[in-house]
Each structure stands twice: as C-alpha cells, then as structure tokens.
Amino acid sequence: MAETIPDLRNVPRARAYTELKGHSDAILEGIDDDVTAMATMAALVHHAFGHLWTGFYRVVVPGQLLRVGPYQGSLGCLDIAFGQGVCGAAAAQMKTVIVADVDKYPGHITCDARSRSEIVVPVLDQRGDLIAVLDVDSDRLDAFKAEDQQGLERLVSWFATTKQ
C-alpha cells in the first residue's frame, strides 16, 4: 500500500475532512473488519491533525462499559463506564460531545494531564447499535468546532455502511 497520511493541520477543516474521508475510504476499500478500520482511522485523524490522543473506546457491555480499542498517543484509560466522563456521556446520550475546556467539564476523566479539550463521537453499526466512541483530545483549549463534529461523524459513518 502506498497511502500516506496527509498533513492537514493548515487546511480549512471542511476541506481537510473531505480529503481525509477520501483517504480512509480508499484504504478501507474491501475491508469488513471494524478493528482494522478503527486502527486505520485513529492513525489518519491523529497524524493528519497532530492531536494529543486519538482513539476508540469499544462497547464491551452494552449500556454499561467501554474499553479502550485502537488508538494513537499516550496510554488511554482502560475502562470507562457509560455516563462517566466525556466518553461515557457521549455513549449514554448517543450524541457527539465537544468540550472546549476539560477542566470545566464535571466528572472529566483525566487519562493524560496534557489534555485541554476533547471531542467524542458515537460510532454506530449497520443496525444503529452503538459499537464504540471515537475520542480525540487536544493539548489546546477549544480545539474542536462544528466542522470537526461534522467531519468526524462523516468519517465514522463507515461503520454503518454495508461492507464488501
């Protein structure tokens, strides 16, 4: 495979996510393995934007428990209960959560003290069931906007599509 990860840090976000989605779709063409897709997407997002931490927390007990999956960055928390922290809130509410300042988020779980802002996107399968959340942390305050939400939601929509 000759795919490389583009540096999209200085590209307008909407265009950057369109380009990233194209890369992801090309790389994952013919793939039907969710873990492979999670690993690929985590690497693409992490390196394209230079984030602090990028990865997936997989649903291991529906409605109760998330466990760290493929990621890029320093060590992540191993288990997160639904409803706890930003990841648990996004999982319980089944909606994207953007936190401009993690120090002001009640119940924030600190896996890396350098984290300043965060976005967490629910990942649904073909039946609409929650299978994971995509968690992206930045070492900058207020790093994530509506364009990031739209781009990341579009990226993880791969999991809800028919593969093969």
SVG drawing of the C-alpha trace seen along z (x, -y; Angstrom):
<svg xmlns="http://www.w3.org/2000/svg" viewBox="-31 -27 35 35">
<polyline fill="none" stroke="black" stroke-width="0.4" points="0.0,0.0 1.4,-3.4 -1.1,-5.5 0.5,-8.2 -1.1,-10.3 -1.6,-13.9 -0.7,-16.8 -4.0,-18.7 -3.2,-21.0 -3.2,-24.1 -6.0,-23.1 -9.5,-24.6 -11.4,-22.0 -14.2,-21.2 -11.8,-20.5 -9.4,-18.6 -12.1,-16.2 -13.3,-15.7 -9.7,-14.8 -9.3,-12.5 -12.6,-10.7 -11.3,-10.0 -8.1,-8.6 -10.0,-6.5 -12.4,-5.1 -9.6,-4.2 -7.6,-2.5 -10.6,-0.6 -12.0,0.5 -12.8,4.2 -12.2,4.3 -15.0,5.6 -13.2,5.7 -14.2,3.0 -10.9,3.2 -8.8,2.7 -11.0,-0.3 -10.7,-1.8 -6.9,-1.4 -6.7,-3.0 -9.0,-5.9 -7.2,-6.6 -3.9,-6.8 -5.3,-9.0 -7.0,-11.5 -4.2,-11.6 -1.4,-12.3 -3.3,-14.4 -4.2,-17.0 -1.4,-16.4 -3.8,-15.7 -2.7,-14.7 -4.7,-11.4 -7.0,-9.8 -8.7,-6.5 -11.7,-4.3 -13.4,-3.0 -15.4,0.1 -18.6,1.2 -17.9,4.4 -21.0,4.4 -23.9,2.7 -25.2,-0.2 -22.6,0.2 -18.9,0.4 -16.5,-1.0 -13.0,0.5 -10.0,-1.1 -9.6,0.0 -7.2,-1.0 -5.6,-4.4 -2.6,-6.7 -1.0,-8.7 0.0,-8.0 -1.8,-5.4 -5.5,-5.7 -7.9,-4.8 -8.6,-1.1 -12.3,-1.1 -14.9,-3.8 -18.5,-3.3 -21.4,-4.6 -22.3,-8.1 -18.9,-8.8 -16.6,-11.4 -16.9,-12.7 -16.7,-9.3 -19.3,-7.8 -21.6,-10.7 -21.4,-10.5 -22.0,-6.8 -25.0,-7.1 -26.5,-10.0 -25.6,-8.6 -24.6,-12.0 -21.4,-13.9 -19.9,-15.8 -17.5,-18.7 -15.7,-20.1 -13.8,-23.3 -12.1,-23.1 -11.9,-19.7 -11.0,-21.3 -14.5,-22.8 -16.3,-19.6 -17.9,-18.0 -16.6,-14.4 -13.9,-14.7 -11.7,-11.6 -8.1,-12.6 -6.1,-9.9 -3.4,-12.4 -2.9,-15.6 -1.9,-17.5 -5.4,-17.2 -7.2,-20.6 -10.1,-20.0 -11.9,-17.0 -14.5,-15.7 -16.2,-12.3 -18.3,-10.9 -20.6,-7.9 -19.9,-5.1 -23.0,-3.1 -23.1,0.1 -25.4,1.1 -28.3,1.7 -27.9,-1.6 -26.4,0.0 -23.5,-1.8 -20.3,0.2 -17.8,-2.4 -17.0,-6.1 -14.2,-8.0 -12.3,-10.1 -10.0,-12.9 -8.0,-15.0 -6.1,-18.2 -3.4,-19.9 -5.1,-23.2 -8.2,-24.8 -11.3,-25.0 -9.7,-23.0 -12.9,-21.4 -15.7,-23.1 -18.8,-22.2 -16.6,-21.4 -14.8,-18.7 -18.0,-17.2 -19.4,-17.0 -16.1,-15.7 -15.6,-13.0 -19.3,-11.9 -19.0,-11.5 -15.7,-9.6 -17.1,-7.1 -20.3,-6.6 -18.2,-3.9 -19.1,-1.5 -22.8,-1.9 -22.4,-1.1 -22.5,2.3 -19.0,3.6 -17.9,5.8"/>
</svg>
